[in-house]
């Protein structure tokens, strides 16, 4: 790998700023910042950038492109990192996702969940998964509808090689802090509804660079941050 410490100092500084934002948001909400997992969204950034973040203490990384991620996972195999697949899931990519990742955040239909379960290698622990919910009702956005969620969650929870952990959402962008909170609140309420049905869920994957404070205020346990750590994404 190429790249000096100076080349990647902006990544270390970005991580420090994001951690400080999470700590401040948690304090404002009366929460323990240690209960909020930071996933550094490294998609389109090179393995050297991931290594620089890992050197700064970051362990969880989010990727959206299977082939690109595989190269980074192999290059950094000795680092004991946790890899999260956070992009839309194509049926022809499920075998590689099931074999290479620890977490999948974007399950939105039972066909994909069944393929991930069937293709998860027996030598690995169950794949940790979140169901993506389209809380903003956007026609172009992935995710199951809130109305379809209970049936999907119960079906996913029964699959043998998956462990359903919770819910994920990517709400429509919004600049108003109070308006940002509404879809996150809705996702939290949906999680609480599933718990009331007997599902043992503990994860709300929500919040990105521009709205992590609103997400933490509404109970996020995972925030997915890219630009604020790595800078603008290079073109693939």
N, C-alpha and C positions, 0 to 999 in steps of 0.2 A: 504494500500500500504506500502511496505517496502522500505528501502533505505534511507540513511542519506544524508544531504546536501553534505558531503564530497564525498560520492559515486558518485554523479552526478555533481561535480564541473567541470569535463571535458566537460559536455554539455554546461554549462554556458560559459566556455572559448571558446568552439567551435562556439557558436552563436556570441560571440563578434568578433571573427576572421572573420567569414563569413560576418557579417554586415560591418566590416571595409573594406573587399574586395569589397563588393558591392558599398560602398561609394567611394572608390578610383576609381573603374571602371567607376562609373557614372560621377565623376569629370573629368576623362580623356576624356569622351565622351561628356562633356558639358550637362549632364543630371541631373535631380533632383533625388537623391537616394530614396526619398519618393515615386516616381512613380514606384518603383520596389518592387513587393511583394515577400517576402521570404516564400516559402513553405518548411517546415522541413520534410524531407522524413523519417517517423518513422516506416515504415514497418519492421517487424521482431523484433523491439525493444519493450520492455514491456511498459505497461501503466505508470509505475513509471518514466521511462525516458521521456515520453511525459509530465507528470506532472512537472518534473524538468525543461523542456524547457518552459512550460507555466509559471512557477514561474519566469523565466528569461525574460518574456515579449513576448514570441512567441505565436502566435494565430493560424496560418495556418499550418496544418499537412497533409502529403500525405501518403496514404496507397494503397496497391496493392492486398491485400487478404481480401475478404469480411468478412469471419467468424472471422478472427483475428481482423480486424478493429472494428467489431461490439462490441466485448468485451471491447475494449479501449473506444469506443464512449460511451458505457453505464457507464463504470467506471469513466469517466471524464465528465459526463453529466452536471454538475453544473458549468463548467468552461467557457462557451460561446466561444468554439473553432470553427474553420471553418475547415471542413474535405473535403479533395480533393481525389477523386479516380483517381489514376494515372497509373494503370496497364491495361493489356489487358482485354477486357470485354467479358465474356462468356454470351451467351444468357440466360442461366439458372440462372444467377446471377443478371440480370437487375432489378428485383423487389426489392431486398435488396439494391442495389446501389441507385436506385431511391428514396427509402424511407429514407436512412441513411446519404447520403452525400449532401454537398452543391454544390460541383463542380465535374465535370467529365472531364478529360483531354484527354481521349483516344478514342473518338468516331471516327470510321473509316468506317462505313457502315450504310446505311439507316435503315436496319432491327433493328440494336441495338438502333439507335436513336428513332425509332418509339416505341419500347418497353419501353424505358426510359420515353418517353413522356406519353404513355398510363398508365404507372405504377407509375408516380409521384403522391403522395397523394394530394388531392385537398386542404387540409389545409395548405400546404407548398407553398412557392413562387416557381416560375419556377426554374428548375435545370439549373445552369450555366454550359455550355459545351464548350469545344474546340474540334476541329477536328484534329486528328493526321494525319500528312502528312509524307510520307516516302521520305524525301528529299534526302537521300543518295542512293536510289534505291536498297537497300539490300533485297535480296530474302527472308531472314528469319525475316525481321523487319515488325512489324505491321504498319498500316497507309495506307491511300489512296494515289494514285499516284497524282502528281501535275496536270496531265491532267484530272483526274476525279473530282478534287476538286470543280470547280465552280458549277457543277450540284449537288454534294452532299451538298455543303454549302447552296445553295438556297433551297433545299428540307428540310434540318434540320432547317433552319430559319423559315420555315412555320409551324413547329410543335408547338402545343399550350402550352405544359407544359415545354418547354425548352426555354432557352435564349442563343442563339449562341453568344459567346463572342469573339472567335478568333481561333487561330491555335496553335498546339503543335507539337514538333518534338524531336526525340532522334537520332541525327546524329551518324554515326560510330565514334568510339573513334579515336582521333588524337592528337599528341603531339605538332604539329607546330601551334603557335597562329594564324598566317595568314590563314592557311588552315582550322583551326577551324571556322573561321568567314564565310567561303563561304556558308555552308549549312544554317547557321543562316540568312545570307543575302538573300538567296533564299526564306526562309520562310517569311521574312519581305516583299519581293517583291510580294509573293503570297497573303499576307494579303492586301497589297496596291491594288492589282488587284481586290480583292473581294470588297474592299471599292469603287473602281471605278464603280463596278456593282451595287452600291446602298446599300450594306450590312453595317450596322452600327456596326463595330467590333473594339475592343479596346485592345485585349489581344494577346501577343506573349509569350507562355509558352515554354521557351527554356533555356538551360543552367543548368549544374549540377556541382558537386564539382570540376571537373578537367577543366571545360571550361566556367565558369560563366563570366569571364572577356570578352571573345569573344562574348558571348551572349548579355551582357549588351552593348557592343560597337555597336551591330547591332540592338538594340532596344528592347531587352527582357523587358517585363513588369511583368513576373513571372519567378523566378528561383527556381528549385526544388533541394534542397541540403540535402543529407543524411549523407554520410561518414564524411564530413568535420565538421558536428555538433555532430553526435552520435558516430562516430568511425565505425570500420568495423562491418557489420551486422552479428549477430549470426545466426547459422544455424537454420532453422525452424524445 
